[in-house]
């Protein structure tokens, strides 16, 4: 039913009858990356939550996972690998799924992630296309994890002298817990609402994933800069010149379709920041937006924020994004 033709978050394969609108479907996704935090256990938690997020973004229920592991056995003790796997197992337990196996290779740096398989009725699949002009946009997590992860790596490389970026323990803890938090409660809270399009904000940043939604839905989009929630400390860090290469590449590729007169480079870089285990980005008719945001907050995801809206495409080109200060 869904492959890679529309940059959706997971593959969807129908196993029920083709003429049954409520046929059972299988969802499958895979994601893995290198460490972005110092703690192996937290790295495992975040990588697992990131992989599971694709299933939640598409309206599915995860069933089980397989580990994907690369590890430098000649450079690091196996106790580090055990901590990474324990973190992934903790998140899988929170999601209510088993890890049924996986594959491990010797690699030059640690790599961890998961293949996650889930299910959903065909009528409940949420794709990143299908938004309508007038739909409002809800974001369920603050952005800035790419910038904070970059700062944490820079601090770690600074060694014992700690001449790297200043990050408080509270800022670090908030970033870790935000990335490790599952999108399950937000996805479940959204089930009763007529969500027209859905995705999760990850490596392409808010601008990149919004562009995918708008282009696939043949609409344009508006973003209210002041409404976009940020992780604590992120604005200070980006104004100090700290941001990963991925965020700069995102911004460079976004410029041709973004209209943001008068905005500073740092503002746009925040919107382009390459996220890890970011929140859901949900399009819903305006009349339902406050009720949906309230339901998500009531389910324990206090960051549900209305950050913009879709509108009619201007001219033959669609997928443009206007950023309002």
C-alpha angles and dihedrals in degrees: 000000000000128000131155098296095101102030091249120172098247141011115256123205122185115224096174130071117305092230094052111096089197096048116146115257134192119224121201132183140160132203135165139156145165123277117294098176132045098240113082090205093053090045088058093048093050095045091051093047089049092053093046092050093076091061092050092046090059095048095256136138114232115235107181143335140220121211121239110200139176117177136176099228092178093055107035133040118251088242087076091055090048090055092050092051091045090055092051090048091052092055092045089053090051088052090050096239135118126235103230101186139300144185132277130195134178107254137171094247133021114274124180138171143116146253104225125195123194143161140230140165111262091242091056098054111122117203133189089246129066102071118148132214108271095030113135123227123231122193116196102196133039117253131233103083092126093055093045092047089051090052092049091051091049091050092050091050089052087069125199093337088067094208089149127102118313110246122169122228089244093054092048093047092048092051093048095047092046092053092044093050114105120235089222099106092049092048093048092047089053095053097093093049129086096248106181098192136006140182139152122247110240137130099352093054128228093299094049097048092043088052090055091051094047096045094047091047095046093236139110126238141218125208124197103216095199091053097055108103117230131201113249113276096013098112091049091051097047091048087054088059099259118140134122123256089248091062092050090049090049091053093048092052092044098054097083092061102032123092109198111145114189096007120133123246091244092056092054092044089057091054090048095045112136105242131207117208092350127175132277119272108211130187114206135162111274093245091062100041100094093044091049094047089049092049092051092049090047090054090060101269099115096178098071101136135174103234104168147318144246123251140182113293113253111232126332094318118080134182098062119147125211116200115205119201 
